[in-house]
Amino acid sequence: MKNIKYIFIILPVLTLCSQKAFAQKSITGKIFAIDSKGDKSPLGFASVIWEKTNAGVSADENGNFSIKRIDGENASLIASFIGYTNDTLAIIPEAEEVEFVLYETSQLLNEANVVARQKGSYISKLSPIITEIITSAGLSKLACCNLAESFENSASVSVGYSDAVSGARQIRMLGLAGTYVQMLDENIPTLRGIASTYGLSFTPGQWLESIQVSKGTSSVLNGYEAIAGQINVEHLKPDNSEPLFVNLYGDNDARFEANITSALKLNDKLSTVIFTHGSTDAKAHDDNNDGFIDTPKKKQINAGNRWLYSADKVIIHFGYRFLTESRESGQIHADMPGAYISNIKNRHFNAYAKIGFPLNESGSHSIGIITSYAYHRQNSYFGKKTYDAQQNSVISNILWQSAFDNAEKHRYTIGATFSHDNYNEQFVDSKYVNSWTGDRVENVSGTFAQYTFKPDENFDLLAGLRIDRNNMYRETLVTPRIHVRYNFTENSTFRASAGRGFYSPSIISSNIGILATGRKILIDENIKMEKAWTAGASFTQNFKIGENSKGYINFDFFHTGFQNQTIVDVEESAEYIRIGNLNGKSYSNSYQADFNIDPFARFNIFATFRYSQTKVDMSRGLVEKPLIDRFKALVNLSYSTKFEKWKFDFTAQMNGSSRLPFYAAQTWKKERSKSYPLFFAQITKKYKNFDVYIGCENIGNYIQKQAIINAENPFEDKFDASVIYAPLMGRKIYLGIRFKLKRTGEL
């Protein structure tokens, strides 16, 4: 462990040294662009590559470049840039300086379809599952310090605080809690059980390549847990990432963080990437003047290492990560006698391996083995409530993928899975001399099969079935799921899906906000497995206006109905919170519309609106579930100058009202929260090897002024810090820099 910090320093240095050791005589040059008016100007950040190789460089912002000479008398250099035709020059041995001239594509083609830049997000055209892709360009529109902060430009996913003490961030999809969203790390289940409480802050946004958000029950290959949807994150890859990437961030709230990644290609088959992250929130804030810290003071150290071995007959991915984090919160004057104090410590480690054996050149026939291990430990106290938990988990999958015919119209995947979860949980409330022990071992073994029918590019049918046996609930779980995609025309796509999902509740960790109250917690015996059916449909229409303006409109609807659900009833009594099984109905309806258009070059408008209706039977009958916003409306405007030297992003949100819990409504004399707006903006300046960005979040400085009930008496029954529906922190101004050192010999 003591030597790990030196590895982070040595590997990037070795990379640079190895590159310099093979230095050869270079060729210098300049790249120019000819626009539609015939004007000639330097073309910054264009690419130059030796023909039939991967050896290349990028020009600087003024179009200048220098590239190492390679052997061969007939070698040629190719210059390229998106939206321009390539220019190829044969290089004679005596050449030392060259000049390229690139013409805009529209000058040479009668009809051109040029993508000038990567979209921030889009809906996948090819997947039969309704999937929104958030790209690296979308992740860079805002600071996106961690996964929890990566959805500000999405209406599909909402993120909020669970309470005003722990700082835990929780997502919602389809009007349902994040516990019903399966989290995947490159298609490996992650952030399960105890780790899910604070897990969204465990993944730095700067480590990510993209995020895929799938609505509904998704595929059966990754388990039965997806009820509302699936979120899969893709990390930077060992074989194509920069040898050195540095992101430094700071804001006016005294939050500072650094991310460093280093990728090293050891040879043609083996490559690795190292991730490091450190962050601190050292200052206590009390913007609403209730005497409590708005969000915890935090320290986090996070590091990981991923490897890729790729040969003709085997592909191996493996890696590991470890994290330590501490949170301090409670009353801002923690040194006064009898102060309410909270302290939370998280320790996390996970490792994984994915082994693939391609049986043909395309990889459509293959065998895959996936296994992962995760350890998580949490020690915490909230005033007089203590919660300590530990989890050890192992998940293993083996898959066989093949086809019934050579045309691969009929494909199938079959496999088997095994998971083991060992939980040790201890909850103690010294005020009520009340305790609960959640020690348990949960083993699940099962088999699955998935069939894909794709007769042509216009139709997909994906049908899957899982059969699992859960030892703890002594139940056989049958999970059928089906997805259909049909293109009426090249630009009109219809999708539909239906399926079943299950969730094994982690009673305390999934509802951590209940610890930030003064009430007694009562947990019924025989808490059952949660079960639900989800069905939905969508229609996407792509369109083009003129030669350069294009976009899409998307509509979708989803319904989820629970057969059983763990109910946290905060309205039965002012003296206690009861946790038990559903007795009656529980359902959610979610409607969403998206609009995306590029009205002219380098300018994008994205607008979306989502409406949710979530109801559940509790002690007061069938009621709207508390603290679920009815709607969210969002508009994002993005513009970049030529060659993306400057980028401007602006986001406006309107977040709908939510029903307040009964006793909070009585105290605050209102039944619903108010709708509120949020505004975000960021400006990015691009240089050759680094970007500088400055931005502002919550520009309007909107905060929830009444966040804690009976804050002056935190040890009484009526104390409640769990009624959170709006931001707790005000305006945030931040500044950051992203530095990228490109790999010598590669683009």
N, C-alpha and C positions, 0 to 999 in steps of 0.2 A: 504493500500500500504506500510506503514511504517513497518508493521510486516512481510511482505513477505520474506524479507531477512533472518529472524529468522527461518521461516519454512524450508528453504533450508538447514539450519544447524541442526535443531532439528530432522527432519525426519530420516536422516542417523544415528544420534546418538541413537534415539529411537530403530531403527532396531537392532543396535549392542547390546544395553542394553537388549532388549527383548530376543535376542539369548542367552546372557550370563545368564539370569535369570533362564533358564531351563537347565543349564549345568548338565550333568550327568557323571558318570565314563566312561572313554574313552578306546578304544582299539587302540593300535599303531601297526604299521607294515611297511613292505617294499615290493615293487613290483619289480620283476626281469623279464627280457625278455630273451628268448632263440632264437637266430637268426638261419638262414639256415645253418650256419657252426657249430652250437652247442655251440657257445660261450654265456656265461651268463653275463648280465650287467644290472644295475639298469634301470628301465623304468620310466622316468620322465613324469609327468603330466597325468598319467593314472587315470581312475575313479574307485572309490570304492563305492558300493551302497548296502544297505540292501535289500535282496530279497523281492519282492512284495511290495516295498515302493518306495517313491521318496527321501528318506533320504540318502544322499551321500556326498562325498567330492572328491577333486582332490589331487593327490600326488604332492609333490614338484619336483624340477628338478632332484633330486637324488632318486626318487621313494619312499620317506618316506611319511607316512600319519598318521593321528590320527582321529578317528571317534567315536562319542558318541554311547554308548551301547543302544540298545532298548530292550523293554521287550519281553520275549518269550524264552522258553528253546530250541526250535529247530530253532532259527534264523540262517540265512546263509548270508555271505558276498559274493558279486560278484565283481571281478576286471575285467576291460575291457579297451581296447585301440584299435583304428582303425588300422586294418591290423593284429590284433592278436586275438587268440581264448580267450574266457572268461575263467576265473578260479573261481570256486565256493568252498567256505569252510564253513562247518557247525561249528558254534561257540558255544562252551560249556560255561556255566556260569562262570567258573573259568578262562577262557582265557583272557590274558591281552596283548599278543603280537602274531602276525601272520605273515606269509610270503606267498606271491603269486608268481607263476611262469607262465608266459604267453608265448605261442609259436606262431611264425609267422604263419599266415593262410596258406601260400603256402606250409608249411611242412605237413599239414594234409589234404589238398584238392588237388585232381588231377587237378581241374580247378578252379581258383579263380578270382574273379573280385573285387579287393580291391581299394577303393578310398582313397588315402593316405591323401588328404587334400582338402579343398573347393577351387574350381576354382575361379579365380578373376572375370570372366564373362563367360557366355555361352548363347547359343540360346535355348530357351524353346522347348523341343521335343513335348509337349502335346498341346500347344496352337495353335489354327488355325490362330491366328493373329501373324505376324512375330514379335517376342519379344526377345530383348537382355536383360538378367538379369545381372546386376552388383551387386555382392555379397559384404558382409562385408569384405571378404578377398580382393576383388578388390578395395574397398574404402580405405583399409589400405596400399595399395601399394605406395601411395603418401600421402602427408600431408592432402589433401582433406579438407581444412579448411571450405569450404562451398560448396553448390551445384554447383556453377559455376566452381569450381576447381575439380569436380568429374568425368570429361569426358576426361582427358588427354590420357587415354588408349582406347578410342573409336573413330572410324572413322565415326560412324553413327551420332554423335553429335559434332559439332564444336562450340567453344566459343571464342568470341573476344570482344574487346572494341568498344563501339559505337562512342567514341570520345576521345580526349586527355584532357578533362576537368572534366567531371562528374564521370569518373570511372565506368560507367554503363557497365555491362557485358551482352551480348546478345548471345543466342544460334542460331544455324542454323541446320536444318535437311532437307535432300533431296534438298539441294541448296536453301532453303527458310528461311526467317526470323523466329525467335522464336515466333513471334505473331501467327503463324500458327501451333504451337505446343501446345496442351492442357496440362496444368500442373495440376496434381492431387496429393492430399495428402491423401494416403490410400483410393483412389477412390472417393475423394471429390474434385470438382473443386476448384483450389486455384490460387493465384498470377494472378488475372484477372485485366484488365483495368489499372488503375494508378499504382497498386502495382507491375505490371509486369516489370516496368522500372528497378528497382533495386532489384527485388524479388529474383533473384538467389543467392544473398549474404545474404538473410534472413534466410536460412536454413543451420545450421552448419552440416558439413559432419559427425561429431562425434555423432550426434543424430540419424543417419540413420542406418537401418538394411540392406536395399537393395534398388536398383533403377531398375525399369522396363521400358525399352525404346521400345515402339511399333511403328512400321513404318506404315504410311498410315492412313486411316480414323478411324481405331479402332472400338470400340463398340458404339452403339447408346445410351447405358444406361446412360452415363455421359454427354450427351449433343451433340450439333451439331458443336462444335468449332474445333475439330481436323481435320486439312486439311493435314499437313505434318506428323503428328504423335502425340503420347501421351507419357508423362513422368510421371510415378507414383512413388512416394517415400514412403517407408515403414519405420516408426520410430521404435525405440526400444520399446518393448512391456512391459506393466506393470506387466504381470504375469510370465515372464521368464527372465527379465533383472537383472543385478547385483544390490545389495543394495547400492553399491557405485562405480561409475566409474568417474575417473578424467583424463582429457587430458590437458596437458600443452604444449604450443608451443611457440617458439621464433625463429627469423631469423636475419640475418645480416642487413636487411633493417629496423630494429627496429619495426617489427610487432610482437605483443605479443597477445596471446589469451589463455583463459581457458574455458574448458567445464566441467561441473559437472552434472551427472545424478544420481538419487537415486530412486530405485524401492522398494516398500514395499507391501508385500502380507498381507493384514489385516486379511483375513480369506479365506476359501475355495472358496468363491464367489466374493470377492471384493479385487482389487489390484490397485495400482496407481504408477505412475512414474513422477518425477519432472525433468525438464530440465533447466539448466542455462548456459548462455554463455556471456562472456565479451571479447571484443577485441579492440585493438587500433593500429593504424598506425600513430605514432607521428612525424615521420621524413619526411621532404620535400626532394624529390629526383629530380634531373634534369640530368639524365644520358646522354641525347642527346644534352645538352647545348643550348636549344632554349629559355631559360629564363622562361619556364613554368614548374610547378610541373607535373611530369610524371603521377602519380596517386594521388588521393586526400588523405589528412590526414583524418583519420576516427576514430570514436569512436562508438561502438555499444554495447548495453545491450539488451539481448534477453532471455526471460524466458517462460516456458510453463509447463503445468500440464495435464496429461492424466490419465483417469480412465477406469477400466474395471469391469463390474459386469456380472458374468456368472452363470446362473441357468439353470435348465432343460428346462423351457419354455420361457425364455427370455434372450437375451444377449444385454448388453448396453455398448457402447463406448461413452465417452464424454470427452471434454477437452477444454482448452483455451490457448492462447499465446499472449504475448504482446512484442513489440519491440520499441526501440528508437535508432535513428542513426543520426549522423551528419557528413558531408563531407565538407572539405575546400580545395579549389584548386585555380588555376589561376597562375598569375605571381609569381615567387619564391620570389621576393622582394615586398611583398604585402604592405610594409609600404611606398613605394615611391609614390609621388603625381601622381594621375591619373592612378594608377595600375589597371589592369584587375583582378577582384576578382570574385570567384564563391563560393557560400555557399548553401548547400542542406541539408534540415532536413526532415527526414521521421519518422512518427509515425504510428504504425500498431497494430491492435488488431483483433483477430479472435477467435471464439468459434464454437464448433460443437457438434452434438449428432447423434449417429447411434444406432437404436433400431431394433433388429431382433427377430422374433418370429418363431422358428423352429416348423414345423408341423409334423416332423417325426424325427427319431433318427439320420439319416445321414445328415439332414439339407437341403436335395435337394428340399423339399417342405417348403416354408417359406414366411413370409411377412417381408419386411424391410422398415423402415422409416429413412430418412437421412435429416438433416437440418443443415445449417451453416450460420454464420453471420460474415462479415468482415468489418472493418473500416480502412481506410487508409487516411492519410493526408500528403501532401508534400508541402513544401515551399522552393522555390529555386530562385536564380538569377545567371545569366551568364553575367557579365559585365553590359550592359544596358538593358538586357532582363530579365523579371521577369515572373515566372510561378508558380502559386499557384493552388493547386487542392485538392479536398476532395471527397472521395467515400464511400458510405454505400451500402452494398450488402447483400442480403438474397437469399439463394438457398434451395429449399425443393424438395425432391423426395419421392415417395411411390412406392414400387415394390412388385409384387406378382410373386413368382417363383414356378413352378410346372412341372408336366410331364403328357403326354397323356397316358402313359402306365406304368405298374409296372416295366418294364425293364429299363425305363428311356432312351430309345433310342430317343424318341421325347420329348424334354424339351422346355419350353417356359418361358419367363419373360415378363410381361406387367406392365405398370405403368404410372404415371402422374408426371409432374414436373412444378414448378413455380420458376421464378427468378425475383428479383427486384434489379435494379442498379440505384442509385441516384448519379449523378456526378455534381460537381460544379468546373468548371475550369475557370481560368482567366489568359490570356497571355497578357503582355504589353511590347512593345518595345519602350522605351523612345527616342531612336535615330530617329526613323521614325514616332513617334507619332502614332504608329500602335497598335491595340489591337484586341483581339478575345475572345469571351466568349463561353464556351462549356457546359453550364448548360443543363442538360437533365435528364429525368427519363425514363428508359427502362424496360418495363415489358414483360416477355416472359412466356407464359403458353403453355403446350403441353402434348401430350401423346406419348407413344412409345411401341413397341412390338419387341421382339427378339426371334427367333426360332433356336433351336440347334438340329441337326440330327446327332446322333452318333451310327451307327449300330454295330460298333466294334472299337477296338483300332487303326485301320488303317485309319479311315476316320472320318472327322468332317466337317459339314457344319453349318455355323453361318450366319443367315440372319436377318437383323433388319431394322426397319422403324420408323422414328420419324415424327410427324407433329406438328409444333410449330407456334404460332401466336406472332409476334413481334409488339408491339403497336407503337414504334417509327418509324419504317420503313413501318408500315401498310401493312405488308406482311405475307403471310402464307408460312412457310419454310418447304419444304418436303425433308427429309434426308434419302435416302435409302443406305444401306451398306451390303456387302456380303463378307464372308471369307470362304475359303475352304482349308482343309489340307488332303493330301493323302499320305500314306506310301506305296511306291512301294515294298519295302522290309523292314525288321526290321531296317535297317540303312539308307534308302533312303527316304527322305521326300520332297514333293512338296507342296507349299502353293501359293495361289493366293487371291487377294482382290481387291475390287473396291467400291467406294462410294463417297458421296458428303459431303462437309463441308461448314460452314459459319463462318464469323468473323465480329463482330461489331467493327469498328476501333476506337481506342483512338488516335486521330490524333497527338497530341503533345507528349504524354507520350510514345507512341510506336515508336516515331522517335526523341528521346530526343537529339540526336546528332546535329540536325539542330539548336538548341539553341546555340551551340558552334561555331557559324559563325557570320560574320559581315553583312550578307545579309538580306534583307527584306524577310519576310515570308508571302506568299499569299496563302490563303486557299479558294478554290472554294466553292460555295454554293451547297447544295444538295449532300453531300458526301453519297454514297450508301453503303449498306451492301456488304461485299466481299463474293464472291461465287466461288467455285472451285470443280472440279472432280479430284480424285486421284485413280490410278490403279497401281497394281504392282504384282510381282511374285517372288518366291525364290525357290532355290533347295539346300537342305542340305544333305551331304553325311558323315555319321559317318564311321570310319574305325578303324581297330586294326592291329598292326604289331607285331607279336610275342605275348608273354604272357603279357608284361607290357606296351607296347607302344600303345597308342590310341589317337584319335583326330577326327577332323571333318573339312570339307570344305563347305563353304556356298557361294552362289551367289544370288544376288537379283537386281531387276530393278524396278524403280518407275517413273511414269509420272504424273505430275500435270498440269492441264490446267485451267486457270481462266476464268470465265464468267464475273466477275467484280473484280477490285482490286483498292485499294487506292495507287496512284502513287505519290511518292515524287521525283519530277523532279529537280535535282540539275544542269542540263545541259542546260536548256532553256535559261538562262541568267546568266551573271557574277554578276548581281546586285540583283537578288532575287531567292528564291526557291518557286516553285509552287507545291501545294498539291491538287490533284483532282482525278477524276475517270479515270479508264482505258479507253483508246480509241484505240482499236486494240487488239493485241494478248499479252498474257503473259503465259509462260509455263516453266516447269523445268523437266529435265531428270536426274536421279541419278542412277549410277551403282556402285555396291560394291561387293568385294570378301573378304572372311575371311578364315584364315587358323589357326587351333589350334591343337597342338600336344604335348603329353608328351613323349619325346624320351626315357627317363628313369626315374626311381623313383625320385619324388620330383623336377623335372625340367620341366618347361612348356615354350613353344614357341607360341606366338600369333602374327600373322601378318595380316594386313588388308589394303585394298586399296579402295578408293572411288573417283569416277570421277563424276563431276556435270556439267551440261549445263543448264544455266538459262538465258532466254531472255525475253525482255519486250519492248513493243512499248512506246516510249517517244517522246519528241519533235524532236529528231534526228533520228526517225524511229525505226525499230526493232533492238535493240542492246543487247549485253551481259550486264546483270545487273552489275553495278559497285560493286567492293569490295566483290565479291563472289569468293572464291578460286576455281580453276578448279579441284584440286585433293588434297587428303591427303593420305599419306602412313605412316604406323606405324608398328613398331616391338617392342614387349614387351618380355623380358626374365625374368623368375622368377625361383629362386632355393632356396630350404630350406634344412638345414641339418636334420639329424634324430631327430624326435620329434619336429621339427620346432624351435629348440633352436636359430638358426640363419636363417634369411630370407634375400635374396638379390633380388632386383628388378631393372631392367634397361629398359628404354623406349627411342626409337629413332623415331622422326617424320620428315617427309618431307612435308612441306605445300606448295601447288602450288601457282602459280601467280594468280593475279586478275586484271581485267581491272580497270584503274583509271578513275574517273570522268573527263569529258572533260577539265574543267578549271584547275584542278590539273595536268592533263597530260601536258597542255601547260606550266604551271609554272615549273614543274619538268623535262620537256623535255623527257618524256617517257610515253608510252601508257599503260604499264603494270608494276605491281610490280614484284619483283624478287621472285622466289621460295626460301624458306629458311628452314634450319634444326633446330630442337630443341631436346635437350637431357635431360633426367631426370634419377636420380638414388637414391636409398634408401636402407639402411641397417638397419635391425631390430634385436635386441637381446631380446629373450624372457626369462623371469624369471617366478617364480610361479604365482605371482599376478600382475606383471607389465611388460610392454614392453618399451624398450628404442629405439628410432629410430633417425637416422641422414640421411639427404639427401641433394640433390642439384637439383634445377630446372634451366633450361636454362643454362646448363653447358657451352655451347659454347659462352655465353654472347651475343647472337644476339638481337639487338634492331632496331626499325625503327628510323633511324637517322633524316630523314625528316618527322616530324609528324604534324607540323602546318605550314600552308601557311601564310606568312606575320605576323609572330609572333611578330615582333617588332612594329607593328601597329595594336593592337587588336581591335580598334574601327573603323577601316576602312572597306569598303565593301569587300575587297579581303581577309580579315582575315578568315581562315577556319581551325578548329581543328577537323573536322569530317572525314578526309580521313585516317582512321586507318586500316591497313591490317596486322600488325605484332606486337610482344610484345613491350611495352613501357618501361618495367623494365628489367634490365640485370640479371646477375647471382645471384641466391638466395641460400644461405646455411642455413639450418634450423636444429633445434634439438627439440625433443619432448619426452614426456613420457606419456604412457597410463597405468593407475593403475586400476585394477579391484579387488574388494573385493567380493568373491563368497558368495552366500547365504548359511548360515549354514542350514543343513538339506536338501539341494538340490544340484544337480550337477551344 
